[in-house]
Amino acid sequence: MWLQKHISLKPRPRGFHLITRELLGQLPELAEFRVGLAHFFIQHTSASLGLNENADPDVRRDMEAHFNHFVPERQPYYRHTMEGADDMPAHIKCMTIGSSLSVPVADGILLLGTWQGVYLGEHRDAGGPRIIIATINGE
């Protein structure tokens, strides 16, 4: 069986955000899958998806601090600057972290590790709502 669904995420401020509950809240059909694979793809070039620590909020703050240091704004070699100082760094962060992830499914749940959660990396100061395409294949 295949399922594909557009999931709308509310706008968030710049930073790393746990979105596991929001994704699952919009995927009640997941309960129909005994075994399978869920693939999540974000349709944006200035936001990313990843898996990481879901318990300590300091991890999300540290990730944001690291990526802001690793990919600083207002670099003299950036040519793509028309959309603001945060735009080109957002593209670089998205390319570095990635725009998709796959998670195994069993008995109607995502088989995430105990301390894993799905992260949205919002790399713009005002990124707006985000769309994720969820594709699930299984039985």
C-alpha positions, 0 to 999 in steps of 0.5 A: 500500500502507498500513501502520499500526503502534503503536511502543512507546518505552522510558521516557526522562528529561526532555529531547530524545532521538534516536529514529530508530534505535528507530523504524526498528528497529520498522519492518522493513516500511519496506524494502518501500516504493519510494516513499511517505510515513511519518507519525509521531504520538505519542499523548501530550500531554506529549511531542513529535516533531520533526526536528533535528540528529542529530550534536552532543548539545549541540543536544539539551541546548540545546533542553532548556535553551531550552524550560525557560527559554521555558516555566518551571514554577510560574507563578502563572497556571497553573491545571492543577497537580494532576499536578505542576509539570512537567505544564502546561509539558509540555502547552505544549511539546507544543503548541509543538513538535507531536505529529506529523511526516511524512518522505518514503520512497524505496527502503526508507529515510526521506529524512532530511537528512544531519544530521537525526534524529527527536527525542522531546521528553520534557517530564515528569520521569517520562513513562513509556513512549510510543506512536507510531503510524507510518502509511506510504503508498506503493508 
